[in-house]
Amino acid sequence: EQKEQVTPRRLAGGKLVLRLEAEGTYQCSLTGLIFEVTSAVRVTYSLLSWSKFASLVERPWIVGGPLFDISCDAAPALTSIQFPHSLCLGG
């Protein structure tokens, strides 16, 4: 499947914003997030720290990857978000 590479605009507070103008599949050049949309949307997102939310993760679960805060101005048009995979090769 063809993904268009897009570079987000940086906002204050570490937020990123993408204005996706048409239906398609787009991949963020900074985070690797992939957004599938059915029409024009504005997606705002940021990377959060697990330190604030780690206490919500109960055993046997462990923190295993990045935590994103994502919002969209036309939620029905955002049909899927694919998150990048991470793999720890140390120890």
Number of C-alpha atoms within 10 A of each C-alpha: 4 8 13 13 14 16 15 20 11 14 12 6 7 10 16 20 18 19 16 20 12 11 14 15 19 21 20 17 13 11 16 15 15 20 21 18 22 16 15 16 20 15 19 19 18 18 14 14 11 16 7 8 11 11 9 10 11 9 6 5 8 9 13 11 13 14 14 15 10 14 14 16 13 13 12 12 15 20 12 13 15 11 15 11 10 9 7 7 5 4 3
